[in-house]
Structures are given as structure tokens and as C-alpha cells.
Amino acid sequence: MPTLDPRQFNTLLPEFRADPYPLYRQARERFPIFWSEAESAWVLTRHADVQAVLGDPRFLNVELGRIVERMADALGQDLPELFALFDALPFFHNPPAHKSGRHFLARVLALRPLAAYKEEITAIVQRLLAPLDRDGGMDLAIDYAERLPPLFMGGLFGLGENDSLFLARTLSGVPAALDRGQPMRFYRQLNPRLVEAYELLREAFAQRRRVPRDDGLSLMLALGEAEDSLGENQLAARAVALFLVGFETTAALIGNGLNLLLAHPGQRQQIAAAPALLDAAVEETARLEPPIQQTSRYASEACPLAGREVEAGQRVLLLIGSANRDPAAYPEPDRFRLDRQGPPNLSFGSGRHACLGTQIAKLEAKLAYAGILDRPGLRVQGGPPEWWPCQNQRRLKSLPVALA
């Protein structure tokens, strides 16, 4: 493990992708808060400090849409679909602008009660796992964790399986827009994919205008007409925003958690014997391998923070993956414990920008985990896990398994 130089601390380096936790530990122990020239930010590593910033109204979200628009204007670029998406995602806005978009998306997620979603998710789980019993093996990341959330979200919208998976393929990787230092070329490459997604959704909205249904897209139409008089592109952007909220992070949560369960057969046996432990398993796997490893804020005014003085406008990098393994918050923080005590983990955020779909994501993970419990002979095939090349997100690329 390299020796940590706080000035050159840089989460874009390959070692952070392979295994960031030893570096987090070193930072927590030696420099719990420090300025990184490479990140151009104050870096926070401890649970209490990260949680405090997430709940402090003086620290605001970085409004990525405005940054990219300025870059695009300087280069004479026009990316209307991308800018519409940035406008539709609540976490790219600050109060009071974020409230209306957040409320809109939350209304659609609450189309049906959580108990009704349980039945729908269970049916998807059983269908996706059928090849495992038939063939004796499958890739739990590619063919299970990556397919379950888009099939559920597509079903919520009222889309068929083909259209749901088309959206997943088309939009896969869009959250990498959050990664620091993306070139304009990356944003230009996103826009044609968004055009395809918008075209599919505009046609689906046109069908709902002609014949409304009891589904999420019909509800979006009604909300758009009643509250905001949203145009077709705005509705399509909000639909894509909601699909993304319910897709990639949840897929990462499920894949990461399955990897941990398969690496800890003792805990898996405990859960199989007492399924009530599934909720604890979801919380603990999310703590150990959070799908979102970091987020950032900037100070709207000068203020003290963890013994340092942060100037107005300075960025603060919050290391969620480090905070979740802080021994001051969680004894034996690197162990997988189903009897874990301590404060809520920060994997789903906290405060006014907490994840909109937290309860649904946890339900999907719980039912996905339950699906493999009655297959005690399940074993991982191949070498060490590979991770998607994304700075903010920790997400397995592949998890091949076979039944013994």
C-alpha cells in the first residue's frame, strides 16, 4: 500500500478502484481532515464529520449542470438532452429549487405501497434466477444484479421487458458524469444516448395521452400537467432521472452485497436459518461496500469544520466509504457482522439530499439476497472481482457463480 501524501491524495488513482479501504484507514488515522491539491478540496474521512456536513445547510451541492453548460458554451456546444437531464435530477440543485423535482419523483416512486412492490420484485427474482437452476451457473452481476432494478423500474413505468432493458443499456454509465475532471468529449458522447432514451419515452408518453393506464408514466403526465405544465422533453428527462435513481446505484448495492455474502458463508448460513436477519444483512453490506463511495459539497460561507477553517466557495470531499468504516462509529469496522450496532450508515446519504429510493432499493437487495439463500452450494468462479472504472461509484463488473 502506498504511503499517503495528503497533498496528492487523488481518488482517480487505480488503487482506489481495486481496494480503497486501506487508503481510507490510513487517511482516517493520520489525517482525518486535510486539504488535497489533487482534489482541490478538503477531504473528510470520519463518520461524525461527514454526517455533520451532510446535515449542514451551509454546505451546498455542486451544481454540475451549470458547470457543464459553461464548458459547452465556451466550446460552442449544444447538448439539450443532457442539460434537460441535469435540470431534472434534484441532487444537482440546492434549496429551494431542488424541492419541486424531488417531490415529483417521490410521488411516482410511491405509486403503490411497498408491500405491493415486494410481490413484483419477488417475481422478477425468481425469473432471473431460473437459468442458475437450469444451467448450474450464471453471472450474478450481469444477469441478476444489473437486470433486477431496470426490470422493476420499467415495470413501475409500465414498460415491457425489452424497453426496460434497452433503457438500462442506453443509460448505463451515465452516473460517471459525476466523476471529477470528465472532458467535454464525455458529455458529448452521452447526449446521443439520451436522445435514444427520450425518443422511446416520448412515444410511451404519447400512448398514455391517448389511453391512460395505472402506471408511473401516466402519473408523470398527470403531475406534469397539474403542477408544472411540463413539455415532452422535460417529462422524458424526469423519467430518465427517475430510472437512473432506481437503476445503477441499486444494481451496485445488490452486486456488491451478493459478493460479500458469497465470501462469508457463515453469515449466509445464519441468514438462511433466520431470514429475519436479511434486513441487517442489507444494512451491513451497504455499510461495508457502499455503492456511492464519495460525494462533495461546497461551503456557501466561511465556517469551522473539524478544527479547520473552510473558506466560502471551497469544496469538501466526503468519503462515504471511509466514514462507514470509522472505528469510532463501528467497532471492528472491517468485519461483516449481522449484530452490528452503531449509527445509521451513510450509504444512502443523509439530510435533504438523502436518496429518494432508499426503501425500494433496500427491498430489492433484501429479496435479491433471499433468492440465493436456498442454494448453499453456490460458489464464485474465477479470480478477484473487477470493478467498473468509476470514481464515485463502486460497482462489480462480473460475478460468475456455479452450483456445486
Helices and strands as residue ranges (DSSP letters): G 6-8, H 14-18, H 21-30, E 33-36, E 41-44, H 47-54, E 59-61, H 64-75, H 80-88, G 90-92, H 97-109, H 114-135, E 137-139, I 141-145, H 148-157, H 161-171, G 174-178, H 184-210, H 216-223, I 224-228, H 232-263, H 265-273, G 275-277, H 278-288, E 294-299, E 303-305, E 308-310, E 315-319, H 320-323, G 351-353, H 358-373, E 378-380, E 400-403
